[in-house]
Amino acid sequence: MKKVLIIDSHQLFRDFLKNKLSLDQIEVTLSQQNRDGYTKMISTLPNLVIMDMGEDNKNEMDLLEKKASDINTVNIPVIIMGPVAERANIASLAKYGVIKYFAKPIQFDVFFDAIGKVLKIPLSMDLTPSVLDIHHNGNIIFIEFAQGLNQEKLSLLQYKLTDMIEHEGIESPKVIIMFTGLDLSFVDGCNIEFLIENILACPKIHTKNVKILSTNKFIADLIEGHKAYAGIEVSDNLPRILNSLVDTSITSSVSDLITDRIITSSAVSDEEISSINNNFFSDKSSDAIDSTNSGTVLHVAIIDSDTQSLLLTRTVFETVGSKCSQYIRGEDFLADYEPGKFDLVILDIQLSDNRGLEILQTFQHQHDAPPVVIYSQSLQKDLVVKVLSAGARSYIIKPQKPNVLLQKCLSLLRGN
């Protein structure tokens, strides 16, 4: 059984992620940030560590330093959720075994897909097209669904609602659920019940303060026939629902709340207070996940005229989440290169177009040039000295087992 250690200061998200992974038979250990994370890492030796990193990340970096200095934990892969950071700062985390870095708010489906790829387990995900919008005006929280009901988004509701209520200090929250253009029937009954149960699981939300805006008769019949939902009102009249929720001592009219968006959301957006984005990458109707959304830590350039060697090198780096750009000729790399594009360059100095040394010389006077590892067949001593003098950070003789090459490159980054 695969094992995952989750180090996160937000208990509700830790619990949510544990429940999700446990459904796929993954053993999950939970740790609160900075307290016992390293101890649990040593005791469980997980296949993956998922860590939440704050703006002040000193304690998290101390933990990563301990991990990298321990032979038992150094090779455990790490996925981090953290604030938006500079590209160079993210790349520097690779030396600690960080293979994915997701800037908050993360897109949960991409995040979950990355976990599955690291563990080499196809994790279950509901891919039903669904648009979920959550915002609030004062103590009234609006939840709007369009296109469909997605199990993953329904599961996230409890976490996101509690996060919003706690962060905004909302007292006596009142909830309006809106189904936009959804033709729901009895086959959606379980999803509707799951939706309401997740909303009512928030301690501060009571049934009398939950209203549903819908013209769908099935929803009205479902609520009316469910004893646990006594007090929940279903109506097709928004002003009526608002009048039942708004304190008339504050405003005698609900017209100030109704806009072209139906409701004006508060100044603080939901994305700013949550670790998870309402919108999934799959909502974009794209089959490909690009590097800006995939959490890529390292962008590696592989320059090798031996196509078989190039493919093996690319494959092993992609297994640790790196984005790889491959070049058979040095000329192609030089035409494509621009400062800051790559975090690591793996170069066979014996290229078919003899541009290997020129590539090294291009980097010699750049203060922010990526480290270059020479991966080539045995050379004469004077040529080895020449390439190292030209700025190569390491020289590795071909052939090597792919994992040996990977570990040597990561060791170079640790000492960089």
C-alpha positions in Angstrom: 0.0 0.0 0.0 1.3 3.4 -1.0 1.8 5.9 1.9 1.4 9.7 1.9 2.4 12.2 4.6 0.3 15.4 4.5 1.9 18.4 6.4 -0.6 21.2 6.4 -1.7 23.8 9.0 -5.3 23.7 7.9 -7.0 20.8 9.6 -10.1 20.7 7.4 -8.1 20.5 4.2 -5.8 17.8 5.7 -8.9 15.8 6.6 -10.5 16.4 3.2 -7.4 15.3 1.3 -7.0 12.2 3.6 -10.6 11.1 2.9 -10.1 11.6 -0.8 -6.9 9.6 -1.0 -8.1 6.9 1.4 -10.9 6.1 -1.1 -8.1 4.9 -3.5 -6.6 2.7 -0.8 -3.7 5.0 0.1 -2.4 5.1 3.6 -2.4 8.7 4.8 -0.6 10.2 7.8 -1.4 13.7 8.9 0.9 16.2 10.5 0.3 19.8 11.6 2.8 22.2 10.1 6.2 22.5 11.8 5.4 20.4 14.8 6.0 16.7 14.1 6.4 16.6 10.3 10.0 15.4 10.3 9.4 12.9 13.0 6.5 11.3 11.1 8.5 11.4 7.9 11.2 9.3 9.6 8.8 6.9 11.2 6.6 6.3 8.2 9.0 6.8 5.3 6.2 7.7 2.9 6.1 7.4 -0.9 5.2 11.1 -1.1 5.1 14.2 1.1 2.5 16.9 0.5 3.4 20.1 2.2 1.7 23.5 2.7 4.1 26.4 2.6 3.3 29.8 3.9 4.6 33.3 3.1 7.1 33.1 6.0 8.6 29.7 5.1 11.5 29.5 7.5 10.1 26.5 9.4 9.2 24.7 6.2 12.7 25.2 4.7 14.2 23.9 8.0 12.2 20.8 7.6 13.3 20.4 3.9 16.9 20.9 5.0 16.6 18.1 7.5 15.0 15.9 4.9 17.8 16.5 2.4 20.5 15.8 4.9 19.0 12.4 6.0 19.9 9.4 3.9 16.6 7.8 4.7 14.4 10.7 3.5 16.5 12.5 0.9 14.9 10.8 -2.1 11.3 11.0 -0.9 9.4 13.2 -3.5 7.6 16.3 -2.2 4.7 18.3 -3.6 4.3 21.8 -2.2 1.3 24.2 -2.2 2.4 27.7 -1.6 2.2 31.4 -2.5 3.1 32.7 -5.9 6.9 32.7 -6.1 9.7 33.6 -8.5 10.6 31.0 -11.1 14.2 30.8 -9.8 13.0 30.3 -6.2 10.7 27.4 -7.2 13.5 25.7 -9.2 15.9 25.9 -6.2 13.5 23.6 -4.3 14.4 20.7 -6.6 17.5 20.0 -4.5 15.2 19.1 -1.6 13.3 16.6 -3.6 10.4 18.9 -4.5 9.0 17.7 -7.8 5.8 19.9 -8.0 5.1 23.4 -6.7 1.4 24.6 -7.0 0.8 28.3 -6.4 -2.4 28.9 -4.5 -5.3 28.7 -5.3 -4.5 25.3 -6.8 -6.7 23.7 -9.4 -7.6 20.5 -7.6 -7.9 18.2 -10.6 -4.4 19.1 -11.8 -3.0 18.7 -8.2 -4.7 15.4 -7.8 -3.5 14.2 -11.2 0.1 15.0 -10.1 -0.3 12.9 -6.9 -1.5 9.9 -8.9 1.4 10.2 -11.3 4.0 10.3 -8.5 2.4 7.3 -6.8 1.9 5.5 -10.1 -1.7 4.9 -9.2 -4.7 6.0 -11.4 -6.7 8.0 -8.9 -10.5 8.4 -9.3 -11.8 11.7 -10.4 -15.2 12.8 -11.5 -14.8 14.7 -14.8 -18.4 15.8 -15.1 -18.4 19.4 -16.6 -19.4 21.7 -13.8 -19.1 25.4 -13.0 -19.2 26.3 -9.3 -19.2 29.9 -8.1 -19.1 30.8 -4.4 -19.2 34.4 -3.1 -20.9 36.4 -0.3 -22.5 39.7 0.4 -22.4 40.3 4.1 -23.5 37.2 5.8 -25.3 35.8 2.8 -23.4 33.2 0.9 -24.3 32.4 -2.7 -23.5 29.0 -4.2 -24.2 28.7 -7.9 -23.9 25.6 -10.1 -24.1 25.5 -13.8 -23.6 22.8 -16.5 -23.6 19.9 -14.0 -22.9 18.5 -10.5 -19.4 17.3 -10.1 -18.6 15.0 -7.1 -15.2 16.6 -6.6 -16.6 20.1 -6.4 -19.4 18.9 -4.1 -16.7 17.4 -1.8 -14.8 20.7 -1.7 -17.8 22.7 -0.6 -17.5 21.9 3.1 -13.9 22.9 3.1 -14.4 26.1 1.1 -17.5 27.2 3.0 -15.8 26.8 6.4 -12.7 28.5 5.1 -14.7 31.5 3.9 -16.8 31.7 7.1 -13.7 31.6 9.4 -11.6 33.9 7.3 -14.3 36.5 6.9 -15.7 36.2 10.4 -19.2 35.6 9.1 -21.7 35.3 11.9 -25.0 33.5 11.3 -24.2 32.7 7.7 -27.2 32.3 5.3 -26.9 30.3 2.1 -28.6 30.6 -1.2 -28.1 27.7 -3.6 -28.7 28.5 -7.3 -28.9 26.0 -10.1 -28.4 27.8 -13.4 -29.7 26.0 -16.5 -29.6 22.6 -14.9 -32.4 20.1 -15.8 -32.2 17.9 -12.7 -34.1 14.7 -12.2 -34.3 11.7 -9.8 -30.9 10.5 -11.1 -29.3 13.6 -9.6 -30.9 13.0 -6.2 -27.8 11.5 -4.6 -25.7 14.5 -5.7 -28.2 17.0 -4.4 -28.3 15.3 -1.1 -24.5 15.2 -1.0 -24.4 18.9 -1.8 -26.8 19.8 1.1 -25.1 17.5 3.5 -21.7 19.2 2.8 -23.3 22.6 3.4 -25.0 21.6 6.6 -21.7 20.0 7.8 -20.4 23.5 8.4 -21.2 24.1 12.1 -22.5 27.6 11.7 -25.0 26.8 8.9 -28.5 25.8 10.0 -31.3 24.4 7.8 -33.6 27.4 8.4 -30.9 29.6 6.8 -30.5 27.5 3.6 -32.6 28.5 0.6 -32.7 27.0 -2.9 -33.5 29.1 -6.0 -34.8 26.8 -8.6 -37.8 26.3 -10.9 -37.2 22.5 -10.9 -40.1 20.6 -9.4 -38.0 17.5 -8.6 -35.8 19.6 -6.2 -38.9 21.0 -4.4 -40.3 17.4 -4.0 -37.0 16.1 -2.8 -36.6 18.7 -0.1 -40.2 18.5 1.0 -40.0 14.7 1.4 -36.8 14.7 3.4 -37.2 15.1 7.2 -33.6 16.1 7.7 -34.1 19.1 5.4 -37.0 20.6 7.3 -36.7 24.4 7.2 -35.0 24.6 3.8 -37.1 26.6 1.4 -37.2 26.1 -2.3 -38.4 29.0 -4.4 -38.2 30.4 -8.0 -38.4 34.0 -6.7 -35.1 35.6 -5.7 -36.5 38.8 -4.1 -38.7 36.6 -1.9 -35.7 34.5 -0.8 -33.7 37.6 -0.1 -36.5 39.2 1.8 -36.6 36.1 4.1 -32.9 36.4 4.8 -32.1 40.1 4.9 -32.3 42.0 8.1 -34.9 44.7 7.4 -33.5 46.9 10.2 -30.4 47.3 7.9 -32.1 47.7 4.6 -35.8 47.8 3.7 -35.2 46.8 0.1 -33.2 44.0 -1.6 -32.8 45.9 -4.8 -29.3 47.1 -3.7 -28.2 43.5 -3.7 -29.4 42.6 -7.2 -27.1 43.4 -10.1 -26.4 42.0 -13.5 -24.6 39.1 -11.8 -27.7 38.7 -9.6 -25.5 39.4 -6.5 -22.5 41.6 -6.0 -19.8 39.6 -4.3 -17.7 40.9 -1.5 -14.4 42.7 -2.1 -12.4 39.7 -1.0 -12.6 37.0 -3.7 -13.0 33.4 -2.8 -9.7 32.5 -4.6 -7.8 34.9 -2.3 -8.8 33.0 0.9 -8.7 29.4 -0.3 -6.1 26.9 -1.1 -8.2 25.5 -3.9 -9.6 27.1 -7.0 -13.3 26.6 -7.8 -12.4 26.2 -11.5 -10.7 23.0 -12.5 -8.2 22.8 -15.4 -10.6 20.3 -17.1 -13.2 23.1 -17.2 -11.2 24.6 -20.1 -12.1 21.7 -22.3 -8.4 20.9 -23.0 -6.8 17.5 -23.1 -3.4 19.0 -22.4 -2.1 20.4 -19.1 0.5 23.1 -19.8 3.5 23.8 -17.6 1.9 27.0 -16.1 -0.8 24.8 -14.4 1.1 21.5 -13.9 3.2 22.7 -10.9 6.5 22.1 -12.8 9.6 22.8 -10.7 12.4 22.1 -13.1 12.7 22.9 -16.8 15.6 20.8 -18.2 17.3 21.2 -21.5 18.7 17.9 -22.9 21.1 18.3 -25.8 22.3 15.0 -27.2 22.7 13.7 -30.8 22.2 10.2 -29.6 18.4 9.9 -29.8 18.3 6.8 -27.6 20.3 8.4 -24.9 18.3 11.6 -25.2 15.0 9.6 -24.8 16.2 7.8 -21.7 17.4 11.0 -20.0 14.2 12.7 -20.8 12.1 9.9 -19.4 13.9 9.7 -16.1 13.6 13.5 -15.5 9.9 13.5 -16.4 9.3 10.8 -13.8 10.2 13.5 -11.1 7.9 16.1 -12.7 10.4 18.0 -14.7 9.5 19.7 -18.0 12.1 18.6 -20.6 13.0 20.3 -23.9 15.2 18.1 -26.2 17.6 19.1 -28.9 19.6 16.9 -31.2 21.8 19.7 -32.5 23.5 22.5 -30.6 22.4 25.0 -33.3 18.7 24.3 -32.4 19.3 24.9 -28.7 21.2 28.1 -29.3 18.4 29.4 -31.5 15.8 28.5 -28.8 17.7 29.6 -25.7 16.9 32.7 -23.8 18.1 33.7 -20.2 15.9 32.3 -17.4 14.2 29.7 -19.6 16.0 26.6 -18.2 16.9 25.5 -14.7 19.4 22.8 -15.8 21.2 21.8 -19.0 22.4 18.3 -19.7 24.8 18.4 -22.6 26.7 15.8 -24.6 29.8 17.8 -25.6 30.3 15.5 -28.7 27.4 16.8 -30.8 27.0 16.0 -34.4 27.3 19.7 -35.3 30.3 20.3 -32.9 28.5 23.2 -31.1 28.9 21.8 -27.6 31.8 24.0 -26.6 30.1 27.0 -28.1 27.1 26.4 -25.8 29.3 26.4 -22.8 31.0 29.6 -23.9 27.6 31.2 -24.4 26.9 30.8 -20.7 30.3 31.8 -19.4 29.6 35.5 -18.9 26.0 35.1 -17.8 25.5 35.5 -14.0 22.2 33.7 -14.1 23.1 30.9 -16.5 21.7 27.5 -15.7 24.1 24.9 -14.3 25.5 22.6 -17.1 26.1 18.9 -16.6 28.3 17.2 -19.3 26.9 13.8 -20.1 29.3 12.3 -22.7 31.5 9.4 -23.5 35.0 9.2 -22.1 37.1 12.2 -23.3 40.8 12.9 -23.3 42.0 14.5 -20.1 42.8 17.8 -21.7 39.3 18.1 -23.2 37.7 17.3 -19.9 39.7 20.1 -18.3 38.7 22.4 -21.1 35.0 21.9 -20.7 35.1 22.2 -16.9 37.2 25.4 -17.3 34.5 26.7 -19.7 31.9 26.5 -17.0 30.5 23.0 -16.9 29.5 22.1 -13.3 30.0 18.4 -13.6 31.2 15.7 -16.0 29.5 12.4 -16.1 30.7 9.6 -18.3 28.2 7.7 -20.5 26.5 5.4 -20.2 24.9 5.5 -16.7 21.8 4.0 -15.4 19.1 6.7 -15.8 18.4 7.0 -12.1 22.2 7.4 -11.3 22.3 10.3 -13.8 19.2 11.8 -12.1 20.6 11.5 -8.6 23.9 13.0 -9.6 22.1 16.0 -11.2 20.0 16.5 -8.1 23.1 16.3 -5.9 24.6 19.0 -8.0 21.5 21.2 -7.5 21.7 20.6 -3.7 25.2 21.9 -3.7 24.5 24.8 -6.1 
